[in-house]
Amino acid sequence: MKSTATAVAPLRIGVIGVGRIGRMHAHVLAHQIDGAAVGTVYDARPLTARDVAAELGVPAAASVEEILDGDVDAVAICSTADTHVELMIAAAAAGKAVFCEKPVSLELPELDRALAAIETAGVPFQIGFNRRFDPAHAAVREAVASGAVGDPHLVRISSRDPEPPPAEYIRTSGGLFLDMMIHDFDMARYVTASEVVEVFARGAVRIDPAFEEEGDIDTALVTLVHEDGCLTAIDNSRRAAYGYDQRVEVFGSDGMAASENPLAHMTRVFTGTGVRCPPLPYFFLERYMPSYVREWEAFVAALQTGSPPPVSVNDARAPLLIGLAAWQSLRTGQPVRVDGDVAR
């Protein structure tokens, strides 16, 4: 629970888009982040905005302009991905700090237009790659950064969802590489602290023909080459029968660091027929709620101290470049170099 307020006025944050992810962010800000408060909420569906506003005891804005013209210090952009670019540009012009859920855009020129507005206005910006703030994944990063495992040689990242998203989501998601694996592209950069220079992708439809009908895949294996020579292998599946599976491993010259899946609890039952373990989390909010709290703590701390937010402009751009390169590699069957001109 959030502690009692200090003498310093809390940062007021306007939440734009309060569907499933935005509602979660609003509740985290309202109840778990010291030094922050929800100033107002807005959603394109007025009834949804009014419901969340009532839950939190804050006003519901009638428009985005009402939020940007008001006294909030920052905005959390949690609306649909196709609205992010214009909202970021408007927030930057209004002088508001910006937290934006991923992705900013599925198109590189549009993303660059939004990031240019942020940099021109000089407002703080953080992209919502929450997995960086997962304590287990962060500990892997620290083992590399401290030199405990030596020079990274091989990274293995597995991301497997318990069930596929609905067809209407698939149509606008940007596909597996830009919707799902983009988190893993960011994680590869994060744990190694080395940029990706080459991508080789393979994909298949092994779960549901609906993915192929939408020009997408549901199963993929991607190899990345990093600037420092480290190699990363990433596998994704849209359906894991046993739950939400998220693991990261770094093998280095002096050892290995690996994050494992948390279980629902720590009890194991031993019998003559074997060992029974509790299940994995079945939903991303179950798995990553602590990381959502920690990412907001980091953003608020950056605004309070005047420091740059820890996941900023290049971290929004680089994973999209890798994802676009992965799609190009899948189509051509060839490795693709990653640079500023990669296009899907």
N, C-alpha and C positions, 0 to 999 in steps of 0.2 A: 504494500500500500504506500501511496505517496505520503511523505511526512508533512507536518504542519508547515505553512508558508513562512519564509524568512522575511526580513525587512525589505529585501529587494523585490520589486514588483515582478511577477512572473511574465515570461514572454507570452504574448497572445498570438495564437496560431489559428488561422482560418482553414478549415478543411473543405476542399472542393472535391465533391464526389464521395458519397457515404453509402455506397453499396457494400458488398461483403468486406473488401479490403479496407475501404475508407472508414467504415463503421469501427472496424478493429483498431485502426490508427487513432481515431477520435477517442475511443475508450481508453487506450493506452495513455494518450496525452492527458486526458482528464483525471486519471486515477493513479498513474504509476510513475510520472516523470516530475521530479522536483524542478522547480523553476519554470514550468510551462503550464499553460492553461489553454483550453479551447475557447477562442473568442466567438466564433460563429461557424455555422456549417452551411453548405450549399449542395444541392443535387439537382440535376435536370428533371428529376421526378420530385415535385414539391412535397408530396405526401411522405416520401422517404426522408427528405430533409427534416420535415416537421417531427417525424417519429424519433429520429436520432437527437434532434435538438431537445425534445421533451425528455428523453432518457438522461441527457447530460445537464439539463437546466440552462441551456444557452440559446441565443436567438438563431433562427433559421433565416439566412439571407435570401432575398428575392432574386438576386442575380449575382454573377461573378463580379460585376462592376461594383456592387454594393460592398463586397468584401474588400476589393482592392482600393476603394475610396475610403475605407474605414481605418480604424486605428490598430489593426493587427500588425504584428512585427514580421510575420512570415506566413506563407501559405503551404499547405500540404496538398499536392496535386495527386489525387487518387481516383480520378475519373477515367473514362475509357481512353485507351492509348491514342486513338485518333484525335483527341482534343489536347494532348499534352503540349504540343509545340506552341500553339497560339496562346494557351494559358501561361506557359513559361515566359513568352515574349511580353504579354500583358503585365504579368507580375514583376518582371524586371523593370519595365517602364514605370511601374508604380513604386519602385524602390523597395520591394518586399523580398526578403530572403525566401528561397525556394527549396522545398523538399519535394521530389517528384518520384513517384513509383516508376519502375522500369516497365516497358522501354519508353524513352523519350519519343522515339519514332522508329518505324520500320524502314525508313528511307534515309540514307546518309545525308543528302542535301538538306532535308528538313531538320534532321538532328543538328547539323552544323548551323542552320539558321537560328535555332533556339539557343544553342550554346554561345553563338556570337552575341546574341542579345544579353545573355547573362554576363559575359565578359565585358561587354561595352558598358553595361550599367554598373558593374562592379559589385553586384549583390552576391551574398553567399549562396551556394548551391550544393545540394547533396542528392545523389541518385540512390534509389532504394534497393541496393544489393544487400539485403539483410543478412545473408548467410555469412558474410565477413564477420558479423558480430556474434555468431554462434560460438559459445565458449570452447567447444571441442575443435572446431575448424580453426579458430584463432590460436589455440594451443599448438596446432600443427605449424601454422605460420611462424609462431614464436620459436619453435624448435629449429626451424630453418634460419630465421633471422639471427638467432643467438649463436649459430654455428654448431649446435649440439649434434646435428646429423651430417655435418660436413657440407660439401657441395652437392646440391640436388642433381641426381642423375635421371631418375624416373619418377613420374607422378601418375597415380591412378585415381580416377574420380568416377564414382558410380552414382547415378541419379535415376531412380525408378519410382514412378507414381503408382499408387494402389489401383487406380482406374483411370481410363481415358476421359478427357473433357467432352462435353456435348458437341455435336456437329456444328451448331451455330457459333460456338467459340472457336473451333478449328478454322473456320472460314476467315476470320479476321485476326488470328493470332500471330501471323507471320511464319507459322510452321514450327516444327520441333526445334530447329536450330536457333530461331530468334525468340521463341517463347519459353522453352524449357531449358535447353542446353546453354543458353546465354548466361545463366547463373554459373554454370560450370566453367565457361570460358573466363568469366570474371574470377572465379575461384582459382583457376590455374595461374593467372597473373598474380593474384593476391598471395598465394602460399609460396610461390617461387620468387616474387619480386623481380620477374623477368618478363619482358614483352614477348608476344608470339609473333614469329616471322613467317611461319608456313603452316598450312592446314591441309590435311588429307581426310576426306569424309567418305563413309559408306553408310547406306541406310536401306531399310526394307519395311514392308508392311507385313507384320507378323501377327497382328492383333485384330484389326478391324478394317475391312475393305473401304470403309467410309473415308479413311485417311487418304488412300490413293485417289478416290473420287475428287477430293479437294486439293490434289497435287501435293500432298504431304506424306510423311512417313511416321511410323510409330515406334521404330526401333533403329538405333544408330550407334555407330562406333567411329570415333574421330581421333586422329593422332595430330598433336601439335608439336612443332619445333619452336623452342624458345631462343631468344637472342643469345643466351649464354650456353646453348647446346643441350640443355635439359629437354627430355621428351615427356610429353603428357599423353596418356590414353584416357579417353572419356567414353563411357557407355551410358546410354539412356534407353529406358523403356517406358511406354505409357501405361503399362499394367504389370504390377508385381502382386501376385496372389497373396503374399504374406504381409503386405503393409508398405509403409512409406520408407524407402530405402535410400539413405544418403551417407556416403562414405568418401573420405579423402585420405590418400596415403602418399607420403613423400619418402622415397628411398634415396639415401645420399651416400657419400664416400665414407662416412663414419657411423652410419646407423639409419634408422627409419622412424618416422612418426606417422601415426594413423589415428583418425577419428572414427569411432564406431557409432552404430545406431543406439540411441537411448531406448530402453525398454519401458513398458508401462509401469513396471515396478521391479524390484530386485530379487523377488522370491523365485527360487527354482525348486521343483519337486523331483526327487530322486526315487525311483521305484525299480522293481525287478525288470520292468519292460523298457526302461530308459530314463532319460531326463527330460522334463517338460519345463519350458521357459515361457515367460509372459510374452504377449505380442508386441510388435513394433507399433508406434503411432500410426494412425490410419489417415491423418489429415495434416496438411502442412502447418496449420495454425497450432496443432498439438505439438508438432516437432520443433517449430521455430519461434514460439512465443517469446522465450527469453531473448532471442536475437532481435526481435522487433523492439523490445524495451531498450536494449543496449544501443541500437542504432539511433533511437530518439534521444537517449541520454547523450550520445556523442554529438548529435546535431545541435542540441540545446547548449551544451557546454561550449561548442565552437562559437555560437552566437554570443554567448555571455562573455567570453574571453577575447573575442575578436580574432580567433584563430581560423584558418581555412577548415571547412568541413572535411572529414577524412576520406570521403568517397565522392569525388567531384567530377570536373568536366572530362578529363581524359578517361576516367573510369566509366563514364557514360558512353564514350565514343568507341573505345578499343574493343569491348565485347561485341558491339554491333558489327564492326569491321570483320572480326573473326567469324561471326555468324554468317555474314554475307559471303565470305570466302568459303565457308563450309558448304553453302548451297551451290556455289559455283563449282567446287570440287566434286560434289555429288553428281552434278549434271554432266561434267566433262570426264569424270573418272581419273582426273589428274590432280597432283598436289597444286595448291594455289599459294603464291606468296602474298603476305599481308602487308599492305601499305595504304596510304591515304586515298588511293584511287580505286580500291577494290569496289566493284559494283555487283549487285545480285543479278 
